Amino acid sequence: MRIPLSTYRLQITADFDLDAAAGVLDYVTALGADWLYLSPLLAAEVGSDHGYDVVDHSTVDPVRGGPEALLRLGTAATGAGRGILVDIVPNHVGVATPRHNAWWWDLLAAGRDSRFAEAFDVDWEAGAGRILLPVLGDGDHELDRLEVVGDELRYFDNRFPLVPGSAEDGADAVTVHSRQHYEFVSWRRADADLNYRRFFAVNSLAGIRVEVPWVFEESHREILRWVRDGLVHGLRVDHPDGLADPGGYLDGLRAATGGAYVLVEKILEGQEQLPANWATSGTTGYDALGDFDRVLVDPAGEDPLDSLEVRLQVEAGRLEDGAETLDWEELVHADKRTIADQTLRAEVLRLARLVPEISDPADAIAELLACFPVYRSYLPVGIERLHTAARLAVARRPELASTIDALLPVLADPGHPAAVRFQQTSGMVMAKGVEDTAYYRYSRLTSLNEVGADPSEFAIDPAEFHRRQQLRQATLPGSMTTLSTHDTKRGEDVRARINVLAEIPAEWVAALGSLRSAVPLGDAPFENLLWQAVIGAWPASPERLAAYAEKAAREAGTSTTWTDRNDAFEEALRDLAASTAGNEDVAGTISGFVDRVRQAGWSNSLSAKLVQLTTSGVPDVYQGSELWETSLVDPDNRRPVDYALRREYLARIDDGWLPEVDETGAAKLLVTTRALRLRRDEPGRFFRYAPVPAFGAGAGHVIAFDRGETVTVATRLPLGLADAGGWGDTTIVLAGRPVVDLLTGTRFEGGPIRLADLLARYPVALLVTEDDTDQREPTKGGRHAQ
């Protein structure tokens, strides 16, 4: 297996296609990244900027460059010594435009007799033999809008196939509709009545049964060709938790690829570890991301920010007056239960239909899903999680005890369809209840509300951070680490600045009060979340902020929702966004507070970046994040990247420029390129993980570790450090060999090193032993020594 030393993620779109990726290959190589990491490439829905809505598994998307462009990129990458990792989507396909998806079109035309009926996860009995399609609007006579045009049934711009002969007698469109293998229903019925498995709550993404051998073979034939032809060297598996048998799927993928490097987009909860039997090198790094944030958060800020959160929740009427804390677990349970009862009600009812021998099981199933402590089990692996959920469910709802007792043997049986389905569903409930709801309702410190992380864990100290990195080094050294992805709610440097609030909570309380008074919304916790985003992403245009505010508010669902929009509230959101530029008092408060936290945020950013790039695992750099990454949630984080500017800065750095830590972000580029080049060209320097202790008054402000022949030193809690008078006599102690800081070129004798000297220019240092610096030939690939 060829394992990357690092990756650089590129979002491949119609506007930045595979030839454009080839056009930045020289820059990515000069930056120091080992592999390119590409978003999905198969043909997707027209206009898709993410590629997760695949409509044709047989070819590279023409708008993304097509197979010829992939060949050009693969050839160029090989010539440059680079590998390619590609995101693949085995769980679902795009069905928004049926005509574009031959599998779905045939299913609609032929129903159960379709060759592709086995590929889709349809409960035919629930639809009386028809697939329910939630496409109709809210009018009382929507079916009257249907038209028969040739061999198609049309509803506005939506086109669907006809059963051959079903319109030949000249029947009206409503009658013709009644003769089809599908039934149009109101879009509002989807959550409760849908009878095909979908991706979370997205009606236009239909699940496929990749566990069926021919479905696997036909949906992966093109992907496997890429690997076989040497164009692609590794695969990133999107949403394996949606599969009926993730472990079996990964075994099949390993056999089909000859053991290529494979990562899974898997979210781990708390101390959860990947199943040991999975054929994968690790995750895509959400678990690591949470560690990088929390070691930079001041634990002293927890109580005052807790108090603020409680006050805001009481004001909003979501906590009783006199409450002492907002219990994250209670919030999660409530939101997951709401998702199970509403958004994913159809999934719960389908589970109930799979256990006809149990009377009225839906309530108990929904409670088990709400109480499930992780995303899912992989029976028999994780059976203890099911029993935990049962205990919690019975404790909450004693009246369900007998039903839960009856369900347990069924849900614990790996071969029972209900057990398979429950495992696929529990992750959906968790994702929708936590990532897409609770994260937007919990405003204590929003940098912690990130995919794969637990916001109730406020901070970790360096000792705990080191323990987690040593565990990664020992168990999954080929697992990815990351700071930003296409899925993160806030870019890495937005979070780094928000982290500073934990050092000055009283100042944040005062600033928030001023902002809320100037532009009140009437939703106190959401205002806290929104103003933190403004501070973190500043400077940001009113248009960007308005788009973020609208999406965040609808996800929170407290004052407006996706399905029942509050026009007055959403207008107030737009007014708030406009006030950041047009209201002098608001703009003054924002600029004043940003001035207070800017340098500390940049310090956190550089620390997080260097730590992530040099710790255990395979570091990924999300496109453009070698400069300040101040994006908010998608699609904001898919904006075009200015590579001309990055090339200019990189050339200046290579000419000896040591940039200031300022708004250009060039200092971050310096850190990124020095670390990436070292990892790629001298991988032998990274073969262990050992904490490096610090001594003196500032010892608590240091994160330092030894990777073998490389030492990383980074600053944490910079405002507290400044308030204490700086580093003073604080030292770290290294082996008695001369070292050089690759960031500044400064030489140190080894042994005890004063941090006041080491970190005089930058808040981070990357040290290598001097006696080896000029003797090593650059290493151009090969398996790394993680």
FENBELWO-V144208 format. One record per pair of residues at least 12 apart in sequence whose ideal C-beta (glycine too) atoms are under 8 Angstrom apart, sorted by the first residue. I is the first residue (numbers start at 1). GAP is how many residues later the second one is. If there is no record, write none. Layout:
I;GAP + I;GAP
//
This chain:
1;258 + 1;259 + 1;260 + 1;280 + 1;782 + 2;81 + 2;231 + 2;232 + 2;258 + 2;259 + 2;779 + 2;780 + 2;781 + 3;258 + 3;278 + 3;475 + 3;615 + 3;780 + 3;781 + 3;783 + 4;30 + 4;31 + 4;79 + 4;81 + 4;229 + 4;230 + 4;257 + 4;614 + 4;780 + 5;29 + 5;30 + 5;613 + 5;674 + 5;675 + 5;678 + 5;776 + 5;779 + 6;26 + 6;27 + 6;28 + 6;29 + 6;607 + 6;612 + 6;613 + 6;614 + 6;615 + 6;670 + 6;673 + 6;674 + 7;26 + 7;27 + 7;28 + 7;29 + 7;30 + 7;78 + 7;473 + 7;611 + 7;612 + 7;613 + 7;614 + 8;20 + 8;23 + 8;25 + 8;27 + 8;28 + 8;29 + 8;612 + 8;613 + 8;615 + 9;28 + 9;29 + 9;30 + 9;476 + 9;477 + 9;611 + 9;612 + 9;613 + 9;614 + 10;14 + 10;26 + 10;27 + 10;28 + 10;29 + 10;613 + 11;28 + 11;38 + 11;39 + 11;475 + 11;612 + 11;627 + 12;26 + 12;27 + 12;28 + 12;29 + 12;39 + 12;52 + 12;53 + 13;26 + 13;36 + 13;38 + 13;50 + 13;51 + 13;625 + 14;33 + 14;35 + 14;49 + 14;50 + 15;625 + 16;624 + 17;46 + 17;47 + 17;48 + 17;52 + 18;20 + 18;23 + 18;42 + 18;46 + 18;47 + 18;48 + 18;51 + 18;52 + 18;54 + 18;55 + 19;46 + 19;50 + 19;53 + 19;54 + 21;15 + 21;17 + 21;52 + 22;47 + 22;50 + 22;51 + 22;54 + 22;55 + 24;619 + 25;48 + 25;51 + 25;52 + 25;55 + 25;57 + 26;54 + 27;616 + 27;619 + 27;620 + 27;623 + 28;54 + 29;51 + 29;52 + 29;53 + 30;620 + 30;624 + 30;643 + 31;590 + 31;595 + 31;615 + 31;619 + 31;641 + 31;642 + 31;645 + 31;646 + 32;640 + 32;641 + 32;642 + 32;643 + 32;644 + 32;645 + 32;646 + 32;647 + 32;648 + 32;649 + 33;49 + 33;588 + 33;643 + 33;647 + 34;48 + 34;49 + 34;642 + 34;645 + 34;646 + 34;747 + 35;47 + 35;48 + 35;49 + 35;50 + 35;198 + 35;199 + 36;37 + 36;41 + 36;46 + 36;47 + 36;48 + 36;49 + 37;47 + 37;48 + 37;49 + 37;50 + 37;199 + 37;583 + 38;46 + 38;47 + 38;48 + 38;49 + 39;12 + 39;48 + 39;447 + 40;12 + 40;14 + 40;46 + 40;47 + 40;48 + 40;49 + 40;198 + 41;19 + 41;20 + 41;23 + 41;29 + 41;45 + 41;46 + 42;12 + 42;14 + 42;15 + 42;17 + 42;18 + 42;19 + 42;46 + 42;47 + 42;180 + 42;181 + 43;12 + 43;13 + 43;15 + 43;16 + 43;17 + 43;18 + 43;19 + 44;17 + 44;50 + 45;49 + 45;51 + 45;52 + 45;55 + 45;159 + 46;17 + 46;51 + 46;54 + 48;46 + 49;586 + 49;589 + 50;436 + 50;584 + 50;588 + 51;13 + 51;36 + 51;38 + 52;37 + 52;40 + 52;42 + 52;153 + 52;186 + 53;40 + 53;41 + 53;43 + 53;151 + 53;152 + 54;35 + 54;39 + 54;40 + 55;38 + 55;39 + 55;40 + 55;42 + 55;45 + 55;46 + 56;44 + 56;45 + 56;46 + 57;36 + 57;161 + 57;162 + 57;163 + 57;164 + 57;165 + 57;166 + 58;163 + 58;164 + 59;163 + 60;162 + 70;156 + 70;161 + 71;160 + 73;158 + 74;152 + 74;155 + 74;156 + 74;157 + 74;158 + 75;156 + 78;152 + 81;699 + 81;700 + 83;150 + 83;151 + 83;698 + 84;147 + 84;148 + 84;149 + 84;150 + 85;147 + 85;148 + 85;149 + 85;150 + 85;151 + 85;176 + 85;178 + 86;137 + 86;140 + 86;146 + 86;148 + 86;149 + 86;150 + 87;148 + 87;149 + 87;151 + 88;132 + 88;135 + 88;147 + 88;148 + 88;149 + 88;150 + 89;149 + 89;150 + 90;118 + 90;120 + 90;126 + 90;129 + 90;130 + 90;147 + 90;148 + 90;150 + 90;153 + 90;159 + 91;108 + 91;116 + 91;117 + 91;119 + 91;147 + 91;148 + 91;149 + 91;151 + 91;152 + 92;106 + 92;107 + 92;113 + 92;114 + 92;115 + 92;116 + 92;147 + 92;150 + 93;112 + 93;113 + 93;115 + 94;110 + 94;111 + 95;109 + 95;110 + 95;111 + 96;108 + 97;62 + 98;60 + 98;61 + 98;62 + 98;63 + 99;60 + 103;13 + 103;16 + 103;17 + 103;105 + 104;12 + 104;16 + 104;102 + 105;56 + 106;55 + 107;12 + 107;13 + 107;15 + 107;24 + 107;74 + 108;23 + 108;52 + 108;53 + 108;72 + 108;73 + 108;74 + 109;52 + 109;53 + 109;54 + 109;55 + 109;72 + 110;53 + 110;71 + 111;18 + 111;19 + 111;20 + 111;52 + 111;70 + 111;71 + 112;12 + 112;17 + 112;69 + 118;91 + 118;94 + 118;96 + 118;97 + 119;89 + 119;90 + 119;93 + 119;96 + 120;76 + 120;77 + 120;86 + 120;87 + 120;88 + 120;89 + 121;75 + 121;76 + 121;85 + 121;86 + 121;87 + 121;88 + 122;73 + 122;74 + 122;75 + 123;72 + 123;73 + 123;227 + 123;230 + 124;71 + 125;228 + 126;67 + 126;69 + 126;223 + 126;224 + 126;227 + 127;56 + 127;68 + 129;52 + 130;50 + 130;51 + 130;52 + 130;53 + 131;50 + 131;51 + 131;52 + 131;64 + 131;65 + 132;50 + 132;51 + 132;53 + 132;57 + 132;61 + 132;62 + 132;63 + 132;64 + 133;27 + 133;49 + 133;50 + 133;51 + 133;52 + 134;51 + 134;52 + 134;53 + 134;54 + 134;55 + 134;56 + 134;59 + 134;60 + 134;69 + 135;20 + 135;23 + 135;49 + 135;50 + 135;52 + 136;19 + 136;48 + 136;49 + 136;50 + 136;51 + 137;49 + 137;50 + 138;48 + 138;50 + 142;13 + 142;42 + 142;44 + 143;30 + 143;31 + 143;34 + 143;41 + 144;30 + 146;27 + 146;28 + 146;30 + 146;31 + 146;38 + 147;26 + 148;14 + 148;19 + 148;25 + 148;28 + 151;13 + 151;16 + 153;20 + 153;23 + 153;24 + 153;27 + 155;29 + 160;20 + 160;22 + 162;14 + 162;18 + 163;16 + 163;17 + 163;18 + 166;13 + 166;14 + 187;16 + 188;375 + 190;13 + 190;156 + 191;151 + 191;152 + 191;153 + 191;154 + 191;155 + 192;150 + 192;153 + 192;154 + 192;157 + 193;153 + 194;152 + 195;151 + 195;155 + 197;150 + 197;227 + 199;40 + 199;43 + 200;228 + 200;231 + 200;232 + 200;236 + 201;142 + 201;143 + 201;231 + 207;35 + 209;35 + 210;33 + 210;34 + 210;39 + 211;32 + 211;33 + 211;34 + 211;37 + 211;38 + 216;33 + 216;36 + 220;33 + 220;36 + 223;12 + 224;32 + 224;33 + 227;30 + 227;31 + 227;33 + 233;27 + 233;28 + 234;26 + 234;27 + 234;28 + 234;29 + 235;18 + 235;22 + 235;25 + 235;26 + 235;27 + 235;28 + 236;26 + 236;27 + 236;28 + 236;29 + 236;48 + 237;12 + 237;13 + 237;16 + 237;25 + 237;26 + 237;27 + 237;28 + 237;43 + 238;27 + 239;26 + 240;24 + 240;25 + 240;26 + 241;25 + 241;26 + 241;134 + 241;135 + 241;183 + 241;186 + 242;182 + 242;185 + 242;186 + 243;181 + 244;176 + 244;180 + 245;175 + 246;18 + 246;32 + 246;132 + 247;28 + 247;30 + 247;31 + 247;32 + 247;131 + 247;134 + 250;12 + 250;14 + 250;28 + 250;29 + 250;30 + 251;28 + 253;26 + 254;25 + 261;20 + 261;217 + 262;17 + 262;18 + 262;19 + 263;17 + 263;18 + 263;19 + 263;20 + 263;21 + 263;216 + 263;217 + 264;14 + 264;16 + 264;18 + 264;19 + 264;20 + 265;18 + 265;19 + 266;17 + 266;18 + 266;109 + 267;16 + 267;19 + 267;20 + 267;108 + 267;164 + 267;184 + 267;185 + 268;15 + 268;18 + 268;19 + 268;106 + 268;184 + 269;104 + 269;105 + 269;106 + 269;185 + 270;104 + 270;184 + 272;102 + 273;202 + 274;202 + 275;103 + 275;106 + 275;107 + 277;104 + 281;195 + 281;197 + 281;198 + 281;337 + 282;194 + 282;196 + 282;197 + 282;198 + 282;335 + 282;336 + 283;193 + 283;196 + 283;197 + 284;196 + 284;198 + 284;201 + 284;336 + 285;194 + 285;195 + 285;196 + 285;197 + 285;200 + 285;332 + 285;335 + 286;164 + 286;165 + 286;166 + 286;167 + 286;196 + 286;199 + 287;165 + 288;184 + 288;191 + 288;192 + 288;193 + 288;194 + 288;324 + 288;327 + 288;329 + 289;161 + 289;162 + 289;163 + 289;164 + 289;192 + 289;193 + 289;194 + 289;199 + 290;158 + 290;160 + 290;162 + 290;163 + 290;164 + 290;167 + 291;169 + 291;174 + 291;177 + 291;178 + 292;189 + 292;191 + 292;316 + 292;319 + 292;320 + 293;154 + 293;155 + 293;157 + 293;160 + 293;202 + 293;206 + 293;315 + 294;154 + 294;159 + 294;163 + 294;164 + 294;165 + 294;166 + 294;171 + 295;164 + 295;165 + 295;166 + 295;167 + 295;169 + 295;170 + 295;316 + 295;408 + 295;421 + 296;200 + 296;203 + 296;308 + 296;311 + 296;312 + 296;420 + 296;421 + 297;148 + 297;150 + 297;151 + 297;161 + 297;162 + 297;202 + 297;205 + 298;161 + 298;204 + 298;205 + 298;419 + 298;422 + 299;159 + 299;160 + 299;162 + 299;203 + 300;202 + 300;203 + 301;144 + 301;157 + 301;158 + 301;200 + 301;201 + 301;202 + 301;203 + 301;204 + 302;156 + 302;157 + 302;200 + 304;201 + 304;202 + 304;205 + 305;139 + 305;140 + 305;196 + 305;197 + 305;200 + 305;203 + 306;19 + 306;20 + 306;138 + 308;136 + 308;197 + 308;200 + 308;201 + 308;204 + 308;220 + 309;17 + 309;133 + 309;134 + 309;135 + 309;216 + 309;219 + 310;13 + 310;14 + 310;15 + 310;16 + 311;213 + 312;131 + 312;212 + 312;213 + 312;215 + 312;216 + 313;13 + 313;211 + 313;212 + 315;209 + 316;207 + 316;208 + 316;209 + 316;242 + 318;207 + 318;240 + 326;116 + 326;118 + 328;110 + 328;114 + 328;126 + 328;127 + 328;128 + 329;127 + 331;107 + 331;110 + 331;111 + 332;101 + 332;102 + 332;106 + 333;37 + 333;38 + 333;63 + 335;98 + 335;99 + 335;102 + 335;103 + 335;106 + 336;33 + 336;34 + 336;93 + 336;94 + 336;96 + 336;97 + 336;98 + 337;29 + 337;30 + 337;33 + 337;96 + 338;95 + 338;99 + 339;90 + 339;93 + 339;94 + 339;98 + 340;25 + 340;26 + 340;29 + 340;30 + 340;89 + 340;93 + 341;25 + 343;89 + 344;81 + 344;84 + 344;85 + 344;88 + 347;74 + 347;78 + 347;81 + 348;14 + 348;17 + 348;18 + 348;21 + 348;77 + 349;13 + 350;71 + 351;14 + 351;67 + 351;70 + 351;71 + 351;74 + 352;13 + 354;62 + 354;63 + 354;64 + 354;67 + 355;52 + 355;55 + 355;63 + 358;45 + 358;48 + 358;49 + 358;52 + 359;44 + 360;43 + 361;42 + 361;45 + 361;46 + 363;34 + 363;37 + 363;40 + 364;29 + 364;33 + 364;36 + 364;39 + 364;40 + 364;43 + 365;42 + 365;57 + 367;26 + 367;29 + 367;30 + 367;33 + 367;37 + 368;18 + 368;21 + 368;22 + 368;25 + 368;36 + 368;39 + 368;43 + 368;54 + 369;20 + 369;53 + 369;56 + 369;57 + 369;60 + 370;23 + 370;59 + 370;63 + 371;17 + 371;18 + 371;19 + 371;21 + 371;22 + 371;25 + 372;13 + 372;14 + 372;17 + 372;54 + 372;57 + 372;58 + 373;12 + 373;15 + 373;16 + 373;19 + 374;56 + 375;51 + 375;52 + 375;55 + 375;56 + 376;47 + 376;48 + 376;50 + 376;51 + 376;54 + 377;46 + 377;49 + 378;45 + 379;33 + 379;34 + 379;35 + 379;40 + 379;44 + 380;34 + 383;29 + 386;22 + 386;25 + 386;26 + 387;21 + 390;14 + 390;18 + 435;16 + 436;119 + 437;118 + 437;119 + 437;120 + 438;17 + 439;16 + 439;50 + 439;116 + 440;86 + 440;89 + 440;112 + 440;113 + 440;115 + 440;116 + 440;117 + 441;84 + 441;85 + 441;115 + 441;116 + 441;117 + 442;13 + 442;83 + 443;82 + 443;83 + 443;85 + 443;86 + 443;89 + 444;14 + 445;13 + 445;53 + 445;54 + 445;56 + 445;57 + 445;87 + 446;43 + 446;44 + 446;52 + 446;82 + 446;83 + 446;86 + 446;87 + 446;90 + 447;43 + 447;47 + 447;48 + 447;49 + 447;51 + 447;52 + 447;85 + 447;89 + 449;40 + 450;38 + 450;39 + 450;40 + 450;45 + 451;34 + 451;36 + 451;37 + 451;38 + 458;44 + 459;43 + 461;239 + 462;229 + 462;238 + 462;240 + 462;241 + 462;254 + 463;228 + 465;238 + 466;223 + 466;225 + 466;239 + 469;146 + 469;147 + 469;220 + 469;236 + 470;146 + 470;219 + 472;143 + 472;144 + 472;145 + 473;143 + 473;215 + 473;216 + 473;313 + 476;141 + 477;139 + 477;140 + 477;309 + 478;139 + 478;140 + 478;308 + 479;138 + 479;139 + 480;137 + 480;138 + 480;139 + 480;140 + 481;131 + 481;134 + 481;135 + 481;136 + 481;137 + 481;138 + 481;139 + 482;130 + 482;137 + 482;138 + 482;140 + 483;125 + 483;126 + 483;129 + 483;139 + 483;142 + 483;146 + 484;138 + 484;141 + 484;145 + 484;147 + 484;153 + 485;135 + 485;137 + 486;136 + 486;148 + 486;151 + 486;152 + 487;147 + 488;145 + 488;149 + 489;143 + 489;144 + 490;43 + 490;46 + 490;47 + 490;141 + 490;142 + 490;143 + 491;46 + 491;134 + 491;138 + 491;139 + 491;140 + 491;141 + 491;146 + 492;113 + 492;116 + 492;117 + 492;130 + 492;133 + 492;137 + 493;43 + 493;108 + 493;109 + 493;112 + 493;132 + 493;135 + 493;136 + 493;137 + 494;39 + 494;42 + 494;43 + 494;135 + 494;136 + 494;137 + 494;138 + 495;41 + 496;105 + 496;106 + 496;108 + 496;109 + 496;112 + 497;38 + 497;39 + 497;100 + 497;101 + 497;103 + 497;104 + 497;107 + 497;108 + 498;34 + 498;37 + 498;38 + 498;103 + 499;102 + 499;105 + 500;97 + 500;100 + 500;101 + 500;104 + 500;218 + 500;219 + 501;31 + 501;34 + 501;96 + 503;97 + 503;214 + 503;215 + 503;216 + 503;217 + 504;92 + 504;93 + 504;215 + 507;86 + 507;89 + 508;85 + 511;20 + 511;24 + 511;78 + 511;81 + 511;82 + 512;15 + 512;16 + 512;19 + 514;71 + 514;75 + 515;12 + 515;16 + 515;71 + 515;74 + 515;75 + 516;15 + 518;61 + 518;65 + 518;67 + 518;68 + 518;71 + 519;56 + 519;57 + 519;60 + 519;64 + 519;67 + 521;38 + 521;48 + 521;51 + 521;52 + 521;55 + 522;37 + 522;47 + 522;50 + 523;30 + 523;35 + 523;36 + 523;46 + 525;33 + 526;26 + 526;27 + 526;30 + 526;32 + 526;33 + 529;23 + 529;27 + 530;19 + 530;22 + 530;23 + 530;43 + 530;46 + 533;12 + 533;15 + 533;16 + 533;19 + 533;99 + 534;46 + 534;56 + 535;55 + 535;58 + 535;59 + 535;62 + 536;65 + 536;94 + 537;93 + 537;94 + 537;95 + 538;52 + 538;56 + 538;92 + 540;40 + 540;90 + 540;92 + 541;40 + 542;35 + 542;36 + 542;38 + 542;39 + 542;40 + 543;34 + 544;88 + 544;92 + 545;31 + 545;32 + 545;35 + 546;27 + 546;28 + 546;31 + 546;32 + 547;89 + 548;84 + 548;85 + 548;88 + 549;24 + 549;25 + 549;27 + 549;28 + 550;20 + 550;23 + 550;24 + 551;82 + 552;81 + 553;16 + 553;17 + 553;20 + 599;62 + 599;119 + 600;118 + 600;119 + 602;26 + 602;59 + 602;65 + 603;58 + 603;112 + 603;115 + 603;160 + 604;112 + 604;114 + 605;23 + 605;63 + 606;55 + 606;61 + 606;62 + 606;65 + 606;108 + 606;156 + 606;157 + 606;158 + 607;96 + 607;107 + 607;108 + 607;109 + 607;156 + 607;157 + 608;106 + 609;59 + 609;62 + 609;63 + 609;66 + 610;61 + 610;65 + 610;102 + 610;104 + 610;154 + 610;156 + 611;92 + 611;101 + 611;103 + 613;58 + 613;59 + 613;62 + 613;63 + 613;66 + 614;61 + 614;64 + 614;65 + 614;72 + 614;91 + 614;93 + 614;96 + 614;98 + 614;152 + 615;74 + 615;90 + 615;92 + 615;97 + 616;73 + 616;170 + 617;169 + 618;166 + 618;168 + 619;56 + 619;57 + 619;60 + 621;51 + 621;55 + 622;15 + 623;18 + 624;17 + 624;18 + 624;22 + 626;20 + 626;39 + 626;42 + 626;43 + 626;46 + 626;47 + 627;18 + 627;19 + 627;22 + 627;37 + 627;38 + 627;39 + 627;41 + 627;42 + 628;35 + 628;37 + 628;40 + 646;23 + 649;15 + 649;17 + 649;20 + 650;19 + 650;23 + 652;14 + 653;13 + 653;16 + 653;17 + 653;20 + 658;12 + 658;85 + 658;86 + 658;103 + 661;101 + 661;102 + 667;95 + 670;73 + 671;72 + 671;91 + 671;93 + 671;95 + 674;68 + 674;69 + 674;92 + 675;91 + 678;32 + 678;64 + 678;88 + 678;90 + 679;105 + 680;99 + 681;97 + 681;98 + 681;99 + 682;86 + 682;94 + 682;96 + 682;97 + 683;96 + 683;99 + 683;101 + 683;102 + 684;24 + 684;25 + 684;92 + 684;95 + 684;101 + 685;22 + 685;23 + 685;24 + 685;25 + 685;83 + 685;87 + 686;21 + 686;22 + 686;24 + 686;98 + 686;99 + 686;100 + 687;20 + 687;21 + 687;98 + 687;99 + 688;18 + 688;19 + 688;20 + 689;16 + 689;17 + 689;18 + 690;15 + 690;16 + 691;13 + 691;14 + 691;15 + 692;12 + 692;13 + 692;14 + 692;19 + 692;21 + 692;40 + 692;41 + 692;42 + 693;39 + 693;40 + 694;36 + 694;37 + 694;38 + 694;61 + 695;35 + 695;36 + 695;37 + 695;38 + 696;31 + 696;32 + 696;33 + 696;34 + 696;35 + 696;59 + 697;27 + 697;31 + 697;32 + 697;33 + 698;23 + 698;26 + 698;28 + 698;29 + 698;30 + 698;32 + 698;57 + 699;31 + 700;16 + 700;17 + 701;14 + 701;15 + 701;16 + 701;17 + 701;19 + 701;20 + 701;26 + 701;29 + 702;12 + 702;13 + 702;14 + 702;28 + 702;30 + 702;53 + 703;12 + 703;13 + 704;28 + 706;28 + 708;77 + 709;59 + 709;60 + 709;63 + 710;56 + 710;57 + 710;58 + 711;23 + 711;28 + 711;54 + 711;55 + 711;56 + 711;57 + 712;52 + 712;53 + 712;54 + 712;55 + 713;19 + 713;42 + 713;45 + 713;46 + 713;51 + 713;52 + 713;53 + 713;54 + 714;49 + 714;50 + 714;51 + 715;44 + 715;48 + 715;49 + 718;45 + 726;30 + 727;27 + 727;28 + 727;29 + 727;32 + 728;28 + 729;25 + 730;24 + 730;25 + 730;26 + 731;21 + 731;22 + 731;23 + 731;24 + 732;20 + 732;21 + 732;23 + 732;26 + 733;18 + 733;19 + 733;20 + 734;16 + 734;17 + 734;19 + 734;33 + 735;15 + 735;16 + 735;34 + 736;13 + 736;14 + 736;15 + 737;13 + 737;32 + 737;33 + 737;34 + 738;12 + 738;31 + 738;32 + 738;33 + 739;14 + 739;28 + 739;29 + 739;30 + 739;31 + 740;27 + 740;28 + 740;30 + 740;33 + 741;17 + 741;24 + 741;25 + 741;26 + 742;24 + 742;25 + 742;26 + 743;18 + 743;19 + 743;21 + 743;22 + 743;23 + 744;17 + 744;18 + 744;21 + 746;12 + 747;23 + 748;19
//
